[in-house]
Amino acid sequence: MSDDLSDLYQQVILDHCKHPRNFHELAGHHRSAEGHNPLCGDQLKLFLTMNGDRIQDISFVGSGCCISKASASLLTEAAKGKTRAEVERMFEAVHQMVTTGQAAGEVGKLAVFAGVHKFPARVKCAILAWHAIMSALKGDTQPVSTETEDM
Ligand code: ZN
């Protein structure tokens, strides 16, 4: 990766960190899930409204480091309008990308997190929102913690 590209990626992450998209509670949501990353102190809560199997609208609230907020912000943009199966495929692709640097599938704008694999402590920050959305889609009621992830 060239320095220019990593600068661009950092700008996208900083922008979403400072101005997170869909950063509010969602009135009348059908599903929600909380995620904690005790290692870093990241906490977030996702809200979803569903239309059948498709995510109609999605938002989040929470606090944490720049990586976790930017990841949640980009996730809400990427997941809106997607089906559960499509989000599951994105989760697999993003998870592989942040742990190995290589995406297993189409990740779109989420490619900005490819560099995270070089910083193992930040991988959990980047993947936290993804665990939360998987939990919300499954209907789990327990908060997810990155501490239970086997990495
Ligand atoms: Zn973090």
Backbone and ligand atoms as CSV (ligand in chain L), in Angstrom:
chain,resi,resn,atom,element,x,y,z
A,1,MET,N,N,0.853,-1.203,0.000
A,1,MET,CA,C,0.000,0.000,0.000
A,1,MET,C,C,0.883,1.246,0.000
A,2,SER,N,N,0.592,2.192,-0.878
A,2,SER,CA,C,1.395,3.420,-0.924
A,2,SER,C,C,1.034,4.317,0.253
A,3,ASP,N,N,1.926,5.240,0.553
A,3,ASP,CA,C,1.654,6.164,1.653
A,3,ASP,C,C,0.435,7.027,1.356
A,4,ASP,N,N,0.290,7.397,0.070
A,4,ASP,CA,C,-0.860,8.228,-0.300
A,4,ASP,C,C,-2.164,7.517,0.026
A,5,LEU,N,N,-2.191,6.221,-0.288
A,5,LEU,CA,C,-3.417,5.463,-0.058
A,5,LEU,C,C,-3.703,5.342,1.437
A,6,SER,N,N,-2.652,5.082,2.222
A,6,SER,CA,C,-2.919,4.956,3.658
A,6,SER,C,C,-3.336,6.306,4.247
A,7,ASP,N,N,-2.814,7.417,3.672
A,7,ASP,CA,C,-3.269,8.740,4.121
A,7,ASP,C,C,-4.750,8.921,3.832
A,8,LEU,N,N,-5.159,8.504,2.634
A,8,LEU,CA,C,-6.566,8.614,2.248
A,8,LEU,C,C,-7.425,7.781,3.189
A,9,TYR,N,N,-6.980,6.561,3.475
A,9,TYR,CA,C,-7.724,5.688,4.377
A,9,TYR,C,C,-7.848,6.329,5.753
A,10,GLN,N,N,-6.730,6.943,6.212
A,10,GLN,CA,C,-6.788,7.587,7.529
A,10,GLN,C,C,-7.772,8.743,7.530
A,11,GLN,N,N,-7.833,9.466,6.412
A,11,GLN,CA,C,-8.774,10.587,6.334
A,11,GLN,C,C,-10.216,10.107,6.419
A,12,VAL,N,N,-10.516,8.989,5.745
A,12,VAL,CA,C,-11.879,8.445,5.792
A,12,VAL,C,C,-12.216,8.027,7.224
A,13,ILE,N,N,-11.273,7.349,7.881
A,13,ILE,CA,C,-11.514,6.896,9.257
A,13,ILE,C,C,-11.711,8.099,10.186
A,14,LEU,N,N,-10.857,9.112,10.035
A,14,LEU,CA,C,-10.982,10.303,10.890
A,14,LEU,C,C,-12.310,11.018,10.655
A,15,ASP,N,N,-12.722,11.102,9.391
A,15,ASP,CA,C,-13.975,11.766,9.057
A,15,ASP,C,C,-15.162,11.043,9.711
A,16,HIS,N,N,-15.178,9.708,9.598
A,16,HIS,CA,C,-16.297,8.952,10.182
A,16,HIS,C,C,-16.231,8.934,11.700
A,17,CYS,N,N,-15.018,9.095,12.249
A,17,CYS,CA,C,-14.860,9.146,13.699
A,17,CYS,C,C,-15.404,10.472,14.243
A,18,LYS,N,N,-15.052,11.559,13.556
A,18,LYS,CA,C,-15.474,12.884,14.029
A,18,LYS,C,C,-16.929,13.177,13.698
A,19,HIS,N,N,-17.391,12.633,12.584
A,19,HIS,CA,C,-18.768,12.878,12.137
A,19,HIS,C,C,-19.449,11.553,11.845
A,20,PRO,N,N,-19.693,10.736,12.879
A,20,PRO,CA,C,-20.262,9.409,12.606
A,20,PRO,C,C,-21.633,9.520,11.930
A,21,ARG,N,N,-21.868,8.653,10.921
A,21,ARG,CA,C,-23.147,8.628,10.226
A,21,ARG,C,C,-24.141,7.757,11.004
A,22,ASN,N,N,-25.406,8.105,10.889
A,22,ASN,CA,C,-26.472,7.312,11.531
A,22,ASN,C,C,-26.228,7.162,13.035
A,23,PHE,N,N,-25.745,8.232,13.651
A,23,PHE,CA,C,-25.360,8.198,15.065
A,23,PHE,C,C,-26.506,8.733,15.920
A,24,HIS,N,N,-27.463,7.857,16.209
A,24,HIS,CA,C,-28.638,8.234,17.002
A,24,HIS,C,C,-29.389,6.945,17.329
A,25,GLU,N,N,-30.319,7.026,18.259
A,25,GLU,CA,C,-31.182,5.877,18.499
A,25,GLU,C,C,-32.239,5.853,17.410
A,26,LEU,N,N,-32.727,4.659,17.127
A,26,LEU,CA,C,-33.703,4.499,16.048
A,26,LEU,C,C,-35.074,4.241,16.674
A,27,ALA,N,N,-35.987,5.193,16.466
A,27,ALA,CA,C,-37.330,5.038,17.041
A,27,ALA,C,C,-38.022,3.838,16.400
A,28,GLY,N,N,-38.685,3.043,17.225
A,28,GLY,CA,C,-39.450,1.911,16.710
A,28,GLY,C,C,-38.593,0.799,16.129
A,29,HIS,N,N,-37.348,0.679,16.630
A,29,HIS,CA,C,-36.472,-0.372,16.086
A,29,HIS,C,C,-36.998,-1.757,16.447
A,30,HIS,N,N,-36.722,-2.714,15.576
A,30,HIS,CA,C,-37.144,-4.099,15.794
A,30,HIS,C,C,-36.094,-4.896,16.542
A,31,ARG,N,N,-34.848,-4.541,16.315
A,31,ARG,CA,C,-33.757,-5.295,16.926
A,31,ARG,C,C,-32.684,-4.330,17.401
A,32,SER,N,N,-31.967,-4.747,18.452
A,32,SER,CA,C,-30.822,-3.963,18.898
A,32,SER,C,C,-29.808,-4.931,19.489
A,33,ALA,N,N,-28.584,-4.497,19.570
A,33,ALA,CA,C,-27.544,-5.312,20.197
A,33,ALA,C,C,-26.452,-4.400,20.708
A,34,GLU,N,N,-25.885,-4.802,21.857
A,34,GLU,CA,C,-24.789,-4.038,22.442
A,34,GLU,C,C,-23.487,-4.787,22.252
A,35,GLY,N,N,-22.426,-4.037,22.077
A,35,GLY,CA,C,-21.098,-4.646,21.996
A,35,GLY,C,C,-20.126,-3.920,22.902
A,36,HIS,N,N,-19.250,-4.702,23.544
A,36,HIS,CA,C,-18.209,-4.130,24.411
A,36,HIS,C,C,-16.863,-4.654,23.968
A,37,ASN,N,N,-15.883,-3.806,24.005
A,37,ASN,CA,C,-14.500,-4.236,23.807
A,37,ASN,C,C,-13.718,-3.771,25.026
A,38,PRO,N,N,-13.676,-4.614,26.080
A,38,PRO,CA,C,-13.069,-4.190,27.349
A,38,PRO,C,C,-11.601,-3.804,27.213
A,39,LEU,N,N,-10.912,-4.395,26.244
A,39,LEU,CA,C,-9.489,-4.126,26.058
A,39,LEU,C,C,-9.222,-2.652,25.786
A,40,CYS,N,N,-10.163,-2.018,25.071
A,40,CYS,CA,C,-9.971,-0.633,24.644
A,40,CYS,C,C,-10.962,0.296,25.326
A,41,GLY,N,N,-12.082,-0.269,25.819
A,41,GLY,CA,C,-13.118,0.551,26.431
A,41,GLY,C,C,-14.197,0.971,25.450
A,42,ASP,N,N,-14.230,0.350,24.283
A,42,ASP,CA,C,-15.262,0.687,23.288
A,42,ASP,C,C,-16.606,0.071,23.695
A,43,GLN,N,N,-17.645,0.878,23.568
A,43,GLN,CA,C,-19.000,0.402,23.837
A,43,GLN,C,C,-19.903,0.964,22.774
A,44,LEU,N,N,-20.760,0.125,22.213
A,44,LEU,CA,C,-21.723,0.668,21.260
A,44,LEU,C,C,-22.997,-0.152,21.284
A,45,LYS,N,N,-24.042,0.487,20.783
A,45,LYS,CA,C,-25.328,-0.185,20.676
A,45,LYS,C,C,-25.875,0.091,19.288
A,46,LEU,N,N,-26.280,-0.979,18.611
A,46,LEU,CA,C,-26.838,-0.866,17.256
A,46,LEU,C,C,-28.350,-1.014,17.315
A,47,PHE,N,N,-29.039,-0.321,16.432
A,47,PHE,CA,C,-30.497,-0.430,16.309
A,47,PHE,C,C,-30.833,-0.756,14.860
A,48,LEU,N,N,-31.773,-1.678,14.672
A,48,LEU,CA,C,-32.161,-2.062,13.321
A,48,LEU,C,C,-33.677,-2.069,13.179
A,49,THR,N,N,-34.151,-1.587,12.047
A,49,THR,CA,C,-35.524,-1.892,11.653
A,49,THR,C,C,-35.438,-2.814,10.451
A,50,MET,N,N,-36.297,-3.835,10.447
A,50,MET,CA,C,-36.240,-4.866,9.417
A,50,MET,C,C,-37.488,-4.795,8.540
A,51,ASN,N,N,-37.291,-5.165,7.287
A,51,ASN,CA,C,-38.414,-5.384,6.382
A,51,ASN,C,C,-38.250,-6.815,5.896
A,52,GLY,N,N,-38.903,-7.745,6.574
A,52,GLY,CA,C,-38.640,-9.154,6.304
A,52,GLY,C,C,-37.219,-9.478,6.696
A,53,ASP,N,N,-36.436,-9.943,5.733
A,53,ASP,CA,C,-35.062,-10.342,5.995
A,53,ASP,C,C,-34.085,-9.216,5.679
A,54,ARG,N,N,-34.614,-8.063,5.281
A,54,ARG,CA,C,-33.771,-6.973,4.813
A,54,ARG,C,C,-33.688,-5.864,5.874
A,55,ILE,N,N,-32.495,-5.290,6.023
A,55,ILE,CA,C,-32.319,-4.190,6.967
A,55,ILE,C,C,-32.845,-2.914,6.313
A,56,GLN,N,N,-33.913,-2.386,6.901
A,56,GLN,CA,C,-34.540,-1.202,6.339
A,56,GLN,C,C,-33.785,0.051,6.780
A,57,ASP,N,N,-33.464,0.090,8.088
A,57,ASP,CA,C,-32.721,1.232,8.611
A,57,ASP,C,C,-31.844,0.744,9.752
A,58,ILE,N,N,-30.763,1.467,9.991
A,58,ILE,CA,C,-29.796,1.033,11.007
A,58,ILE,C,C,-29.110,2.266,11.569
A,59,SER,N,N,-28.868,2.245,12.880
A,59,SER,CA,C,-28.187,3.364,13.514
A,59,SER,C,C,-27.391,2.829,14.697
A,60,PHE,N,N,-26.583,3.693,15.287
A,60,PHE,CA,C,-25.836,3.260,16.467
A,60,PHE,C,C,-25.581,4.439,17.387
A,61,VAL,N,N,-25.329,4.123,18.651
A,61,VAL,CA,C,-24.853,5.101,19.629
A,61,VAL,C,C,-23.711,4.430,20.381
A,62,GLY,N,N,-22.914,5.224,21.066
A,62,GLY,CA,C,-21.858,4.624,21.856
A,62,GLY,C,C,-20.668,5.536,21.979
A,63,SER,N,N,-19.648,5.001,22.640
A,63,SER,CA,C,-18.422,5.766,22.801
A,63,SER,C,C,-17.257,4.813,22.678
A,64,GLY,N,N,-16.152,5.339,22.253
A,64,GLY,CA,C,-14.978,4.495,22.100
A,64,GLY,C,C,-13.942,5.195,21.259
A,65,CYS,N,N,-12.961,4.427,20.834
A,65,CYS,CA,C,-11.860,5.007,20.069
A,65,CYS,C,C,-12.322,5.293,18.640
A,66,CYS,N,N,-11.454,5.983,17.927
A,66,CYS,CA,C,-11.757,6.405,16.554
A,66,CYS,C,C,-12.029,5.205,15.645
A,67,ILE,N,N,-11.249,4.143,15.797
A,67,ILE,CA,C,-11.416,2.976,14.921
A,67,ILE,C,C,-12.801,2.354,15.131
A,68,SER,N,N,-13.205,2.217,16.396
A,68,SER,CA,C,-14.484,1.557,16.658
A,68,SER,C,C,-15.652,2.413,16.170
A,69,LYS,N,N,-15.567,3.724,16.349
A,69,LYS,CA,C,-16.660,4.596,15.899
A,69,LYS,C,C,-16.729,4.661,14.381
A,70,ALA,N,N,-15.567,4.782,13.736
A,70,ALA,CA,C,-15.546,4.846,12.276
A,70,ALA,C,C,-16.034,3.526,11.685
A,71,SER,N,N,-15.672,2.419,12.318
A,71,SER,CA,C,-16.097,1.112,11.832
A,71,SER,C,C,-17.619,0.982,11.926
A,72,ALA,N,N,-18.193,1.406,13.059
A,72,ALA,CA,C,-19.646,1.337,13.221
A,72,ALA,C,C,-20.348,2.260,12.228
A,73,SER,N,N,-19.780,3.448,12.024
A,73,SER,CA,C,-20.379,4.413,11.105
A,73,SER,C,C,-20.398,3.860,9.678
A,74,LEU,N,N,-19.257,3.307,9.235
A,74,LEU,CA,C,-19.181,2.744,7.884
A,74,LEU,C,C,-20.051,1.498,7.760
A,75,LEU,N,N,-20.152,0.748,8.845
A,75,LEU,CA,C,-21.015,-0.438,8.832
A,75,LEU,C,C,-22.474,-0.039,8.606
A,76,THR,N,N,-22.928,1.012,9.289
A,76,THR,CA,C,-24.339,1.393,9.131
A,76,THR,C,C,-24.608,1.789,7.675
A,77,GLU,N,N,-23.643,2.461,7.050
A,77,GLU,CA,C,-23.832,2.838,5.640
A,77,GLU,C,C,-23.836,1.606,4.738
A,78,ALA,N,N,-22.949,0.661,5.055
A,78,ALA,CA,C,-22.801,-0.516,4.193
A,78,ALA,C,C,-23.974,-1.485,4.349
A,79,ALA,N,N,-24.542,-1.552,5.556
A,79,ALA,CA,C,-25.536,-2.597,5.832
A,79,ALA,C,C,-26.964,-2.169,5.512
A,80,LYS,N,N,-27.178,-0.878,5.391
A,80,LYS,CA,C,-28.548,-0.408,5.137
A,80,LYS,C,C,-29.061,-0.951,3.806
A,81,GLY,N,N,-30.232,-1.580,3.827
A,81,GLY,CA,C,-30.814,-2.123,2.597
A,81,GLY,C,C,-30.345,-3.527,2.252
A,82,LYS,N,N,-29.395,-4.068,3.060
A,82,LYS,CA,C,-28.876,-5.409,2.772
A,82,LYS,C,C,-29.707,-6.481,3.485
A,83,THR,N,N,-29.680,-7.699,2.934
A,83,THR,CA,C,-30.327,-8.823,3.602
A,83,THR,C,C,-29.379,-9.394,4.651
A,84,ARG,N,N,-29.951,-10.232,5.518
A,84,ARG,CA,C,-29.147,-10.880,6.544
A,84,ARG,C,C,-28.003,-11.684,5.914
A,85,ALA,N,N,-28.300,-12.417,4.838
A,85,ALA,CA,C,-27.270,-13.233,4.179
A,85,ALA,C,C,-26.164,-12.350,3.608
A,86,GLU,N,N,-26.543,-11.208,3.059
A,86,GLU,CA,C,-25.527,-10.300,2.509
A,86,GLU,C,C,-24.639,-9.738,3.611
A,87,VAL,N,N,-25.239,-9.414,4.758
A,87,VAL,CA,C,-24.453,-8.888,5.879
A,87,VAL,C,C,-23.522,-9.970,6.424
A,88,GLU,N,N,-23.995,-11.221,6.448
A,88,GLU,CA,C,-23.146,-12.322,6.916
A,88,GLU,C,C,-21.921,-12.471,6.017
A,89,ARG,N,N,-22.127,-12.334,4.702
A,89,ARG,CA,C,-20.988,-12.426,3.778
A,89,ARG,C,C,-20.016,-11.264,3.986
A,90,MET,N,N,-20.585,-10.052,4.226
A,90,MET,CA,C,-19.720,-8.902,4.476
A,90,MET,C,C,-18.930,-9.088,5.757
A,91,PHE,N,N,-19.579,-9.638,6.780
A,91,PHE,CA,C,-18.892,-9.887,8.056
A,91,PHE,C,C,-17.682,-10.798,7.822
A,92,GLU,N,N,-17.878,-11.890,7.082
A,92,GLU,CA,C,-16.784,-12.825,6.810
A,92,GLU,C,C,-15.637,-12.123,6.077
A,93,ALA,N,N,-16.008,-11.311,5.072
A,93,ALA,CA,C,-14.988,-10.624,4.274
A,93,ALA,C,C,-14.225,-9.614,5.121
A,94,VAL,N,N,-14.955,-8.841,5.935
A,94,VAL,CA,C,-14.317,-7.811,6.755
A,94,VAL,C,C,-13.476,-8.466,7.855
A,95,HIS,N,N,-14.000,-9.536,8.440
A,95,HIS,CA,C,-13.268,-10.216,9.504
A,95,HIS,C,C,-11.939,-10.742,8.984
A,96,GLN,N,N,-11.985,-11.354,7.802
A,96,GLN,CA,C,-10.739,-11.863,7.228
A,96,GLN,C,C,-9.786,-10.708,6.908
A,97,MET,N,N,-10.358,-9.603,6.404
A,97,MET,CA,C,-9.515,-8.469,6.012
A,97,MET,C,C,-8.797,-7.862,7.223
A,98,VAL,N,N,-9.508,-7.670,8.337
A,98,VAL,CA,C,-8.859,-7.015,9.479
A,98,VAL,C,C,-7.902,-7.952,10.212
A,99,THR,N,N,-8.025,-9.267,9.994
A,99,THR,CA,C,-7.092,-10.175,10.655
A,99,THR,C,C,-5.922,-10.552,9.744
A,100,THR,N,N,-6.111,-10.496,8.418
A,100,THR,CA,C,-5.034,-10.912,7.518
A,100,THR,C,C,-4.587,-9.810,6.559
A,101,GLY,N,N,-5.398,-8.757,6.393
A,101,GLY,CA,C,-5.065,-7.712,5.427
A,101,GLY,C,C,-5.632,-7.987,4.048
A,102,GLN,N,N,-6.190,-9.193,3.836
A,102,GLN,CA,C,-6.762,-9.570,2.543
A,102,GLN,C,C,-8.254,-9.837,2.704
A,103,ALA,N,N,-9.077,-9.133,1.928
A,103,ALA,CA,C,-10.523,-9.346,2.014
A,103,ALA,C,C,-10.917,-10.581,1.217
A,104,ALA,N,N,-11.840,-11.352,1.769
A,104,ALA,CA,C,-12.306,-12.570,1.105
A,104,ALA,C,C,-13.440,-12.282,0.137
A,105,GLY,N,N,-13.890,-11.035,0.081
A,105,GLY,CA,C,-15.018,-10.709,-0.796
A,105,GLY,C,C,-15.119,-9.206,-0.928
A,106,GLU,N,N,-16.221,-8.745,-1.454
A,106,GLU,CA,C,-16.439,-7.319,-1.686
A,106,GLU,C,C,-16.648,-6.610,-0.347
A,107,VAL,N,N,-15.817,-5.615,-0.050
A,107,VAL,CA,C,-15.964,-4.898,1.214
A,107,VAL,C,C,-16.228,-3.403,0.995
A,108,GLY,N,N,-16.149,-2.945,-0.253
A,108,GLY,CA,C,-16.439,-1.541,-0.553
A,108,GLY,C,C,-15.563,-0.599,0.250
A,109,LYS,N,N,-16.201,0.437,0.812
A,109,LYS,CA,C,-15.482,1.464,1.578
A,109,LYS,C,C,-14.777,0.903,2.800
A,110,LEU,N,N,-15.220,-0.281,3.246
A,110,LEU,CA,C,-14.644,-0.856,4.460
A,110,LEU,C,C,-13.192,-1.257,4.253
A,111,ALA,N,N,-12.730,-1.217,3.012
A,111,ALA,CA,C,-11.313,-1.475,2.720
A,111,ALA,C,C,-10.399,-0.549,3.510
A,112,VAL,N,N,-10.930,0.569,4.011
A,112,VAL,CA,C,-10.083,1.489,4.792
A,112,VAL,C,C,-9.526,0.826,6.051
A,113,PHE,N,N,-10.121,-0.300,6.467
A,113,PHE,CA,C,-9.644,-0.966,7.683
A,113,PHE,C,C,-8.633,-2.085,7.396
A,114,ALA,N,N,-8.229,-2.227,6.133
A,114,ALA,CA,C,-7.297,-3.311,5.783
A,114,ALA,C,C,-5.996,-3.210,6.580
A,115,GLY,N,N,-5.546,-1.966,6.859
A,115,GLY,CA,C,-4.282,-1.782,7.564
A,115,GLY,C,C,-4.327,-2.188,9.022
A,116,VAL,N,N,-5.537,-2.397,9.551
A,116,VAL,CA,C,-5.691,-2.703,10.978
A,116,VAL,C,C,-4.994,-4.011,11.357
A,117,HIS,N,N,-4.869,-4.943,10.385
A,117,HIS,CA,C,-4.278,-6.244,10.730
A,117,HIS,C,C,-2.847,-6.114,11.237
A,118,LYS,N,N,-2.198,-4.977,10.936
A,118,LYS,CA,C,-0.833,-4.764,11.427
A,118,LYS,C,C,-0.820,-4.363,12.902
A,119,PHE,N,N,-1.984,-4.070,13.438
A,119,PHE,CA,C,-2.082,-3.613,14.832
A,119,PHE,C,C,-3.089,-4.503,15.570
A,120,PRO,N,N,-2.609,-5.670,16.032
A,120,PRO,CA,C,-3.533,-6.667,16.595
A,120,PRO,C,C,-4.453,-6.114,17.683
A,121,ALA,N,N,-3.965,-5.135,18.462
A,121,ALA,CA,C,-4.798,-4.590,19.534
A,121,ALA,C,C,-6.004,-3.843,18.976
A,122,ARG,N,N,-5.909,-3.374,17.721
A,122,ARG,CA,C,-7.009,-2.592,17.155
A,122,ARG,C,C,-8.004,-3.433,16.365
A,123,VAL,N,N,-7.649,-4.699,16.126
A,123,VAL,CA,C,-8.554,-5.555,15.340
A,123,VAL,C,C,-9.915,-5.644,16.021
A,124,LYS,N,N,-9.900,-5.776,17.349
A,124,LYS,CA,C,-11.167,-5.900,18.078
A,124,LYS,C,C,-11.977,-4.614,18.016
A,125,CYS,N,N,-11.299,-3.476,17.941
A,125,CYS,CA,C,-11.991,-2.195,17.792
A,125,CYS,C,C,-12.737,-2.169,16.455
A,126,ALA,N,N,-12.061,-2.661,15.411
A,126,ALA,CA,C,-12.627,-2.593,14.064
A,126,ALA,C,C,-13.758,-3.590,13.869
A,127,ILE,N,N,-13.716,-4.711,14.580
A,127,ILE,CA,C,-14.687,-5.782,14.325
A,127,ILE,C,C,-15.869,-5.727,15.304
A,128,LEU,N,N,-15.760,-4.883,16.334
A,128,LEU,CA,C,-16.791,-4.852,17.383
A,128,LEU,C,C,-18.197,-4.636,16.818
A,129,ALA,N,N,-18.351,-3.628,15.974
A,129,ALA,CA,C,-19.687,-3.323,15.444
A,129,ALA,C,C,-20.229,-4.483,14.615
A,130,TRP,N,N,-19.309,-5.236,13.980
A,130,TRP,CA,C,-19.734,-6.371,13.162
A,130,TRP,C,C,-20.256,-7.498,14.024
A,131,HIS,N,N,-19.618,-7.722,15.170
A,131,HIS,CA,C,-20.157,-8.725,16.089
A,131,HIS,C,C,-21.530,-8.296,16.587
A,132,ALA,N,N,-21.667,-6.994,16.822
A,132,ALA,CA,C,-22.957,-6.497,17.331
A,132,ALA,C,C,-24.061,-6.687,16.291
A,133,ILE,N,N,-23.770,-6.410,15.025
A,133,ILE,CA,C,-24.840,-6.545,14.021
A,133,ILE,C,C,-25.181,-8.024,13.813
A,134,MET,N,N,-24.197,-8.910,13.886
A,134,MET,CA,C,-24.501,-10.333,13.747
A,134,MET,C,C,-25.386,-10.783,14.901
A,135,SER,N,N,-25.069,-10.276,16.090
A,135,SER,CA,C,-25.859,-10.609,17.268
A,135,SER,C,C,-27.293,-10.093,17.122
A,136,ALA,N,N,-27.430,-8.861,16.618
A,136,ALA,CA,C,-28.765,-8.277,16.437
A,136,ALA,C,C,-29.563,-9.080,15.419
A,137,LEU,N,N,-28.918,-9.501,14.352
A,137,LEU,CA,C,-29.624,-10.249,13.302
A,137,LEU,C,C,-30.049,-11.627,13.798
A,138,LYS,N,N,-29.233,-12.201,14.698
A,138,LYS,CA,C,-29.585,-13.508,15.259
A,138,LYS,C,C,-30.635,-13.384,16.353
A,139,GLY,N,N,-30.828,-12.151,16.850
A,139,GLY,CA,C,-31.802,-11.949,17.916
A,139,GLY,C,C,-31.260,-12.261,19.293
A,140,ASP,N,N,-29.937,-12.289,19.434
A,140,ASP,CA,C,-29.336,-12.526,20.754
A,140,ASP,C,C,-29.690,-11.372,21.684
A,141,THR,N,N,-29.881,-11.703,22.942
A,141,THR,CA,C,-30.211,-10.652,23.892
A,141,THR,C,C,-29.025,-10.305,24.791
A,142,GLN,N,N,-28.013,-11.176,24.822
A,142,GLN,CA,C,-26.835,-10.892,25.642
A,142,GLN,C,C,-25.897,-9.935,24.891
A,143,PRO,N,N,-25.337,-8.956,25.605
A,143,PRO,CA,C,-24.340,-8.105,24.936
A,143,PRO,C,C,-23.176,-8.951,24.437
A,144,VAL,N,N,-22.622,-8.586,23.288
A,144,VAL,CA,C,-21.446,-9.306,22.805
A,144,VAL,C,C,-20.194,-8.626,23.337
A,145,SER,N,N,-19.201,-9.441,23.627
A,145,SER,CA,C,-17.920,-8.923,24.086
A,145,SER,C,C,-16.828,-9.493,23.202
A,146,THR,N,N,-15.891,-8.644,22.811
A,146,THR,CA,C,-14.793,-9.136,21.998
A,146,THR,C,C,-13.914,-10.088,22.796
A,147,GLU,N,N,-14.072,-10.121,24.112
A,147,GLU,CA,C,-13.275,-11.019,24.945
A,147,GLU,C,C,-13.608,-12.483,24.694
A,148,THR,N,N,-14.815,-12.732,24.166
A,148,THR,CA,C,-15.201,-14.120,23.942
A,148,THR,C,C,-14.793,-14.591,22.555
A,149,GLU,N,N,-14.205,-13.673,21.782
A,149,GLU,CA,C,-13.827,-14.074,20.434
A,149,GLU,C,C,-12.506,-14.795,20.447
A,150,ASP,N,N,-12.454,-15.882,19.726
A,150,ASP,CA,C,-11.232,-16.667,19.604
A,150,ASP,C,C,-10.457,-16.151,18.410
A,151,MET,N,N,-9.351,-15.444,18.632
A,151,MET,CA,C,-8.616,-14.896,17.498
A,151,MET,C,C,-7.157,-15.309,17.543
L,1,ZN,ZN,ZN,-11.021,0.775,20.393
